[in-house]
Amino acid sequence: MFIIFRYLGRQVLTTMTAVALVLLLIFMSGRFLQYLASAAEGEYAANAIFIVMGYRLPEFLELILPLSFFLGILLTYGRMYQESEMTVLTACGVSERQVLFLTLGPGILVACLVGAMSLWLTPAGIQQVDRIFAEQAQRTGFEMLAPGRFQEMGSNDRVTYTRAMSDDKQTLEGVFMAEGGKDGRFTLMKAVEGTQIVEEEGERFLVLHEGVRFEGRPGGAEFDAMTFEDYGLRIESPTGVSSGGSRESQPTLELMASEARADQAMVHWRLSLPLLVLVITVLAIPLSRVNPRQGRFFHLLPGILVFISYLGVLILGRDAIASGQVPTQAGLWVVHGAYLVLGMAMLGWPAMRLRGGASCV
C-alpha cells in the first residue's frame, strides 16, 4: 500500500506543480503588465515592480495551489482510468475510498502550505506592498522622472522631458517643459540643465539653468520670449497619502481579536482556503472517473464548474458575513459542509446504484 501511496502522491504532485507554474505565469504576467504601465506613467519606480511582485507571490499561490491540486487529481486519475490503471488497482483490492485516503496525504501537505500563506505569508506580503506603495506615493515628481519620456510633474498641466539624469537623481540634462495656464495661455521652457534644491523648511525647487522661456496663447501670433540663467519652479509635495495598511494586510491574530464583522469575515476566509483543499480532494475523486471511450479531458469541464461554484459561494458567504446578512458564528462552515456532503454522495453513488439495480433483480 505504501508503494501505491508514493506512486499516486508523486503523480498528483508532479501534475499539480506543472499546472501551478502555468497558472502562476498567466496571473503574474497580467499583474506585471499593469504595474509596468503604471511605472511607464511615472506612478511607481521601475525597480519597485519586481519587489512588489515577489511580496505578492503568496497571495497568488494561495488560490492557485488549490485549483492546481484539484486539476492535478482530475488529470492524473483521469489518465489512470483511461489507461486502465484504476481497473488494475480495483482488481488488486484497492477501493475508491482507499484511493481517497491515499490522496488525502498530499492533500494535507498542500492544505498546510495554503494555510501558511493565507494565515501568515499573504498578510505580511500585502503589508510590505502597502508600505512600498506609500513610499512611492511620497516621492516627488522630480524623483519619478525617467529620461527620454514626457511625464507629468507637479500639477497635471505641467509636462516635463529630460534627455538624461544623474545617478543621484539630482541633476537633469536637456530639459524641456510645457505648462498650461488657467487663462488659456501656454508656457514652454527649454534649459541646458536642471537641479533640485531642498530648503531647510522642506520645500523643494527645480532650478533650470541657461534656458529660454516662451509664453503665449495657442493659435495666436504673439508670444513673449525671454532667456534666463536660472529659473526656479516649486515642486509640489504629495499630500493626503495614508500609510495605514488595508484589512488584507492585518495579521490574523489581530483580526481574531477584533469584533468588527468585516474582520471576522476575513478570518473565516483565511481559514477556509486550507479547508477548501481537503474538501476538493473528496470532490475530485468521483469527478475523475472517466470511461476510456470518453477521452482523457471529458471530465475537466464539469470539474472546473464545481470548483468555480464552490469558490464563488465562499466569496458570497464572506461578503454576506461582512455585511451582516449571515451570523458570524455560522461562518463559512455551512458551505464547506454542503460541498463535503456532495463529494461523499458522489463517491458512494456507484455503490448505491449497484445495490438499487440488484434489489430490482
RODO-2510 file (C-alpha; in nm, 4 decimals, decimal comma):
residues 361
     n   res          X          Y          Z
     1     m     0,0000     0,0000     0,0000
     2     f     0,2919     0,2347     0,0695
     3     i     0,4170     0,1834    -0,2864
     4     i     0,0747     0,2818    -0,4219
     5     f     0,0725     0,5857    -0,1901
     6     r     0,4113     0,7000    -0,3207
     7     y     0,3064     0,6455    -0,6819
     8     l    -0,0227     0,8340    -0,6509
     9     g     0,1324     1,1161    -0,4496
    10     r     0,4191     1,1614    -0,6931
    11     q     0,1911     1,1633    -0,9959
    12     v    -0,0585     1,4090    -0,8435
    13     l     0,2049     1,6491    -0,7063
    14     t     0,4017     1,6480    -1,0321
    15     t     0,0925     1,7332    -1,2348
    16     m    -0,0109     1,9936    -0,9762
    17     t     0,3292     2,1630    -0,9989
    18     a     0,3123     2,1842    -1,3778
    19     v    -0,0399     2,3299    -1,3701
    20     a     0,0551     2,5741    -1,0913
    21     l     0,3527     2,7060    -1,2876
    22     v     0,1365     2,7711    -1,5935
    23     l    -0,1373     2,9436    -1,3914
    24     l     0,1165     3,1446    -1,1942
    25     l     0,2790     3,2645    -1,5137
    26     i    -0,0593     3,3746    -1,6524
    27     f    -0,1742     3,5581    -1,3398
    28     m     0,1596     3,7234    -1,2649
    29     s     0,2079     3,8302    -1,6263
    30     g    -0,1238     4,0153    -1,6258
    31     r    -0,0496     4,1918    -1,2973
    32     f     0,3086     4,2660    -1,4054
    33     l     0,1820     4,4398    -1,7204
    34     q    -0,0480     4,6576    -1,5075
    35     y     0,2395     4,7605    -1,2820
    36     l     0,4618     4,8170    -1,5850
    37     a     0,2035     5,0527    -1,7358
    38     s     0,1864     5,2439    -1,4065
    39     a     0,5658     5,2676    -1,3972
    40     a     0,5688     5,3991    -1,7542
    41     e     0,3259     5,6734    -1,6464
    42     g     0,5573     5,7670    -1,3601
    43     e     0,3401     5,6394    -1,0745
    44     y     0,5969     5,3866    -0,9495
    45     a     0,9688     5,3413    -0,9847
    46     a     1,0631     5,0622    -1,2248
    47     n     1,2861     4,8831    -0,9726
    48     a     0,9957     4,8573    -0,7259
    49     i     0,7860     4,6398    -0,9578
    50     f     0,9864     4,3196    -0,9097
    51     i     0,9935     4,3674    -0,5315
    52     v     0,6154     4,4105    -0,5260
    53     m     0,5648     4,1000    -0,7415
    54     g     0,7823     3,8983    -0,5039
    55     y     0,5807     4,0080    -0,1999
    56     r     0,2528     3,9296    -0,3792
    57     l     0,3617     3,5754    -0,4715
    58     p     0,1942     3,4109    -0,1658
    59     e    -0,1278     3,5988    -0,2468
    60     f    -0,1332     3,4410    -0,5923
    61     l    -0,0335     3,0950    -0,4718
    62     e    -0,2994     3,0685    -0,2004
    63     l    -0,5645     3,0486    -0,4742
    64     i    -0,3566     2,8870    -0,7475
    65     l    -0,2439     2,5883    -0,5386
    66     p    -0,5976     2,4618    -0,4540
    67     l    -0,7027     2,4871    -0,8186
    68     s    -0,3797     2,3236    -0,9355
    69     f    -0,4165     2,0397    -0,6866
    70     f    -0,7778     1,9866    -0,7959
    71     l    -0,6776     1,9779    -1,1630
    72     g    -0,3795     1,7588    -1,0780
    73     i    -0,6108     1,4920    -0,9327
    74     l    -0,8515     1,5140    -1,2274
    75     l    -0,5734     1,4870    -1,4874
    76     t    -0,3751     1,2163    -1,3083
    77     y    -0,6632     0,9873    -1,2168
    78     g    -0,8378     1,0561    -1,5481
    79     r    -0,5286     0,9251    -1,7252
    80     m    -0,5188     0,6251    -1,4941
    81     y    -0,8840     0,5459    -1,5715
    82     q    -0,8216     0,5768    -1,9443
    83     e    -0,5147     0,3548    -1,9312
    84     s    -0,6973     0,1010    -1,7063
    85     e    -0,4594     0,1544    -1,4135
    86     m    -0,7553     0,2180    -1,1843
    87     t    -0,9088    -0,1073    -1,3034
    88     v    -0,5905    -0,2888    -1,2053
    89     l    -0,5906    -0,1219    -0,8608
    90     t    -0,9532    -0,2237    -0,8090
    91     a    -0,8727    -0,5813    -0,9109
    92     c    -0,5903    -0,5798    -0,6528
    93     g    -0,8360    -0,4850    -0,3794
    94     v    -0,7775    -0,1063    -0,3675
    95     s    -1,1201     0,0568    -0,3458
    96     e    -1,2062     0,4126    -0,4396
    97     r    -1,2349     0,5067    -0,0729
    98     q    -0,8821     0,3812    -0,0154
    99     v    -0,7666     0,5920    -0,3094
   100     l    -0,9305     0,8883    -0,1359
   101     f    -0,7439     0,8252     0,1886
   102     l    -0,4184     0,7844    -0,0027
   103     t    -0,4812     1,1122    -0,1856
   104     l    -0,5506     1,2951     0,1410
   105     g    -0,1787     1,2559     0,2219
   106     p    -0,0579     1,5067    -0,0415
   107     g    -0,3847     1,6963     0,0155
   108     i    -0,2907     1,7636     0,3786
   109     l     0,0547     1,8789     0,2636
   110     v    -0,0957     2,1256     0,0156
   111     a    -0,3500     2,2403     0,2761
   112     c    -0,0684     2,3183     0,5197
   113     l     0,1122     2,5224     0,2541
   114     v    -0,2038     2,7130     0,1649
   115     g    -0,2799     2,7686     0,5337
   116     a     0,0676     2,9100     0,5968
   117     m     0,0187     3,1503     0,3076
   118     s    -0,3361     3,2604     0,3872
   119     l    -0,2800     3,2990     0,7627
   120     w     0,0728     3,4465     0,7723
   121     l     0,2658     3,4935     0,4496
   122     t    -0,0007     3,6710     0,2426
   123     p    -0,0885     3,9342     0,5087
   124     a     0,2803     4,0009     0,5685
   125     g     0,3434     4,0333     0,1935
   126     i     0,0485     4,2703     0,1405
   127     q     0,1714     4,4782     0,4341
   128     q     0,5075     4,5202     0,2607
   129     v     0,3340     4,6050    -0,0684
   130     d     0,1284     4,8750     0,1055
   131     r     0,4470     5,0157     0,2566
   132     i     0,6218     5,0267    -0,0815
   133     f     0,3230     5,1949    -0,2484
   134     a     0,3091     5,4524     0,0332
   135     e     0,6794     5,5270    -0,0132
   136     q     0,6320     5,5578    -0,3881
   137     a     0,3415     5,7972    -0,3373
   138     q     0,5576     6,0164    -0,1130
   139     r     0,8208     6,0595    -0,3810
   140     t     0,8230     6,3919    -0,5621
   141     g     0,7648     6,4291    -0,9330
   142     f     1,1337     6,5112    -0,9794
   143     e     1,2415     6,1722    -0,8425
   144     m     0,9894     5,9918    -1,0626
   145     l     1,1159     6,1382    -1,3889
   146     a     1,2577     5,8913    -1,6408
   147     p     1,4991     6,0075    -1,9143
   148     g     1,3622     6,0088    -2,2669
   149     r     0,9922     6,0309    -2,1723
   150     f     0,7303     6,3021    -2,1470
   151     q     0,5875     6,2824    -1,7957
   152     e     0,3621     6,4855    -1,5693
   153     m     0,5467     6,6556    -1,2841
   154     g     0,3719     6,8575    -1,0196
   155     s     0,0315     6,9660    -1,1417
   156     n    -0,1445     6,7761    -1,4167
   157     d    -0,0943     7,0726    -1,6533
   158     r     0,2871     7,0508    -1,6457
   159     v     0,4672     6,8033    -1,8708
   160     t     0,8427     6,7551    -1,8426
   161     y     1,1020     6,5859    -2,0625
   162     t     1,4694     6,5296    -1,9826
   163     r     1,7350     6,3800    -2,2049
   164     a     1,9444     6,2392    -1,9189
   165     m     1,9547     6,2270    -1,5389
   166     s     2,2467     6,1924    -1,2989
   167     d     2,2866     5,8768    -1,0931
   168     d     2,1905     6,0566    -0,7703
   169     k     1,8713     6,1872    -0,9403
   170     q     1,9553     6,5446    -0,8518
   171     t     2,0563     6,6853    -1,1926
   172     l     1,8729     6,6838    -1,5260
   173     e     2,0277     6,7419    -1,8667
   174     g     1,8440     6,8702    -2,1724
   175     v     1,5204     6,9776    -2,0025
   176     f     1,2005     7,0648    -2,1891
   177     m     0,8859     7,1722    -2,0024
   178     a     0,5350     7,2652    -2,1160
   179     e     0,2694     7,4062    -1,8838
   180     g    -0,0861     7,5242    -1,9467
   181     g    -0,2358     7,8255    -1,7684
   182     k    -0,5856     7,8883    -1,6390
   183     d    -0,6447     8,1727    -1,8858
   184     g    -0,5677     7,9589    -2,1886
   185     r    -0,2062     8,0723    -2,2195
   186     f     0,0697     7,8204    -2,2706
   187     t     0,4286     7,8237    -2,1422
   188     l     0,7237     7,6438    -2,2990
   189     m     1,0678     7,6263    -2,1388
   190     k     1,3929     7,4735    -2,2560
   191     a     1,7086     7,4583    -2,0478
   192     v     2,0523     7,3049    -2,0702
   193     e     2,0398     7,1723    -1,7150
   194     g     1,8120     7,1477    -1,4129
   195     t     1,8901     7,0813    -1,0471
   196     q     1,6811     7,0088    -0,7398
   197     i     1,7214     7,2328    -0,4340
   198     v     1,5732     7,1488    -0,0921
   199     e     1,5156     7,4356     0,1505
   200     e     1,5539     7,3992     0,5271
   201     e     1,1744     7,4053     0,5649
   202     g     1,1495     7,1055     0,3341
   203     e     1,0321     7,2972     0,0276
   204     r     1,1707     7,1609    -0,2997
   205     f     1,2515     7,3634    -0,6110
   206     l     1,3613     7,2754    -0,9619
   207     v     1,6136     7,5336    -1,0840
   208     l     1,6632     7,5493    -1,4613
   209     h     1,9968     7,6822    -1,5888
   210     e     2,0752     7,8576    -1,9189
   211     g     1,7414     7,8358    -2,0913
   212     v     1,4693     8,0158    -2,2804
   213     r     1,1016     8,0661    -2,1925
   214     f     0,8106     8,1218    -2,4330
   215     e     0,4623     8,2254    -2,3233
   216     g     0,1546     8,2818    -2,5374
   217     r    -0,1851     8,1627    -2,6456
   218     p    -0,2015     7,8572    -2,8774
   219     g    -0,3038     7,9635    -3,2262
   220     g    -0,2101     8,3268    -3,1630
   221     a     0,0683     8,5249    -3,3270
   222     e     0,2025     8,6953    -3,0144
   223     f     0,4463     8,5132    -2,7846
   224     d     0,6640     8,6532    -2,5096
   225     a     1,0189     8,5218    -2,5176
   226     m     1,2886     8,5576    -2,2550
   227     t     1,6233     8,3972    -2,1802
   228     f     1,7424     8,3194    -1,8303
   229     e     2,0443     8,1942    -1,6465
   230     d     1,8498     8,0498    -1,3517
   231     y     1,4745     7,9936    -1,3269
   232     g     1,3154     7,8323    -1,0200
   233     l     0,9962     7,6242    -1,0082
   234     r     0,8382     7,4901    -0,6914
   235     i     0,7964     7,1106    -0,6837
   236     e     0,4687     7,0132    -0,5234
   237     s     0,4961     6,7709    -0,2348
   238     p     0,2414     6,4869    -0,2199
   239     t    -0,0350     6,5350     0,0345
   240     g    -0,3046     6,3176     0,1763
   241     v    -0,1070     5,9939     0,1405
   242     s    -0,2024     5,7390     0,4018
   243     s     0,0457     5,4760     0,5087
   244     g    -0,2130     5,2723     0,7017
   245     g    -0,2440     4,9130     0,5943
   246     s    -0,5529     4,7540     0,4459
   247     r    -0,7585     4,4847     0,6164
   248     e    -0,5941     4,2215     0,3940
   249     s    -0,2548     4,3169     0,5402
   250     q    -0,3544     4,2882     0,9063
   251     p    -0,2166     3,9860     1,0956
   252     t    -0,4638     3,7055     1,1561
   253     l    -0,4330     3,7245     1,5352
   254     e    -0,5294     4,0925     1,5312
   255     l    -0,8326     4,0176     1,3159
   256     m    -0,9396     3,7408     1,5542
   257     a    -0,9265     3,9858     1,8444
   258     s    -1,1464     4,2350     1,6593
   259     e    -1,5247     4,2344     1,6894
   260     a    -1,5844     4,4057     1,3539
   261     r    -1,7861     4,1910     1,1139
   262     a    -1,5538     4,2678     0,8228
   263     d    -1,2543     4,1495     1,0267
   264     q    -1,4337     3,8307     1,1271
   265     a    -1,5291     3,7685     0,7642
   266     m    -1,1625     3,7968     0,6683
   267     v    -1,0680     3,5439     0,9387
   268     h    -1,3257     3,2966     0,8075
   269     w    -1,1937     3,3465     0,4539
   270     r    -0,8342     3,2771     0,5557
   271     l    -0,9346     2,9633     0,7436
   272     s    -1,1478     2,8478     0,4509
   273     l    -0,8644     2,8254     0,1991
   274     p    -0,6768     2,5308     0,3587
   275     l    -1,0098     2,3611     0,4328
   276     l    -1,1019     2,4134     0,0677
   277     v    -0,8097     2,1910    -0,0347
   278     l    -0,9337     1,8982     0,1746
   279     v    -1,2929     1,9268     0,0529
   280     i    -1,1969     1,9470    -0,3158
   281     t    -0,9913     1,6311    -0,2647
   282     v    -1,3130     1,4485    -0,1782
   283     l    -1,4878     1,6108    -0,4754
   284     a    -1,2079     1,5347    -0,7225
   285     i    -1,2020     1,1575    -0,6661
   286     p    -1,5522     1,0842    -0,8076
   287     l    -1,5188     1,3626    -1,0681
   288     s    -1,2061     1,1976    -1,2065
   289     r    -1,3933     0,8851    -1,3203
   290     v    -1,3593     0,8551    -1,6970
   291     n    -1,4843     0,5972    -1,9413
   292     p    -1,1867     0,5062    -2,1657
   293     r    -1,4002     0,5802    -2,4713
   294     q    -1,4910     0,9317    -2,3485
   295     g    -1,1434     1,0809    -2,3626
   296     r    -0,8981     1,1975    -2,1012
   297     f    -1,0309     1,5542    -2,0693
   298     f    -1,4027     1,4756    -2,0777
   299     h    -1,4440     1,5369    -1,7040
   300     l    -1,2473     1,8619    -1,6812
   301     l    -1,5313     2,0998    -1,7665
   302     p    -1,7773     1,9736    -1,5012
   303     g    -1,4932     1,9574    -1,2510
   304     i    -1,3898     2,3178    -1,3146
   305     l    -1,7526     2,4292    -1,2903
   306     v    -1,7838     2,2605    -0,9492
   307     f    -1,4643     2,4288    -0,8269
   308     i    -1,5750     2,7725    -0,9531
   309     s    -1,9159     2,7337    -0,7894
   310     y    -1,7505     2,6285    -0,4609
   311     l    -1,5117     2,9255    -0,4610
   312     g    -1,7882     3,1627    -0,5726
   313     v    -2,0188     3,0589    -0,2899
   314     l    -1,7333     3,1068    -0,0422
   315     i    -1,6778     3,4609    -0,1699
   316     l    -2,0503     3,5360    -0,1474
   317     g    -2,0553     3,3937     0,2051
   318     r    -1,7586     3,6099     0,3073
   319     d    -1,9328     3,9229     0,1780
   320     a    -2,2557     3,8190     0,3499
   321     i    -2,0754     3,7856     0,6839
   322     a    -1,9148     4,1273     0,6396
   323     s    -2,2495     4,2898     0,5583
   324     g    -2,4324     4,1210     0,8485
   325     q    -2,6598     3,9006     0,6361
   326     v    -2,5076     3,5813     0,7801
   327     p    -2,4301     3,5300     1,1522
   328     t    -2,0615     3,5403     1,2350
   329     q    -2,0852     3,2146     1,4317
   330     a    -2,2084     3,0253     1,1260
   331     g    -1,9200     3,1493     0,9177
   332     l    -1,8443     2,9537     0,6034
   333     w    -1,8679     2,6132     0,7683
   334     v    -2,2110     2,5521     0,6143
   335     v    -2,0647     2,5943     0,2646
   336     h    -1,7810     2,3527     0,3346
   337     g    -2,0216     2,1046     0,4878
   338     a    -2,2576     2,1183     0,1897
   339     y    -1,9822     2,0513    -0,0643
   340     l    -1,8322     1,7795     0,1565
   341     v    -2,1702     1,6045     0,1661
   342     l    -2,1912     1,6453    -0,2130
   343     g    -1,8494     1,4842    -0,2557
   344     m    -1,9345     1,1929    -0,0251
   345     a    -2,2635     1,1393    -0,2106
   346     m    -2,0859     1,1358    -0,5467
   347     l    -1,8281     0,8977    -0,4025
   348     g    -2,0910     0,6492    -0,2879
   349     w    -2,3261     0,6881    -0,5854
   350     p    -2,1962     0,3893    -0,7930
   351     a    -2,2380     0,1517    -0,4966
   352     m    -2,5870     0,2867    -0,4244
   353     r    -2,6863     0,2452    -0,7875
   354     l    -2,5441    -0,1072    -0,7938
   355     r    -2,7406    -0,2046    -0,4814
   356     g    -3,0523    -0,0480    -0,6312
   357     g    -3,0117    -0,2499    -0,9500
   358     a    -2,9518    -0,5711    -0,7550
   359     s    -3,2658    -0,5205    -0,5472
   360     c    -3,4730    -0,4726    -0,8622
   361     v    -3,3491    -0,8051    -0,9927
***
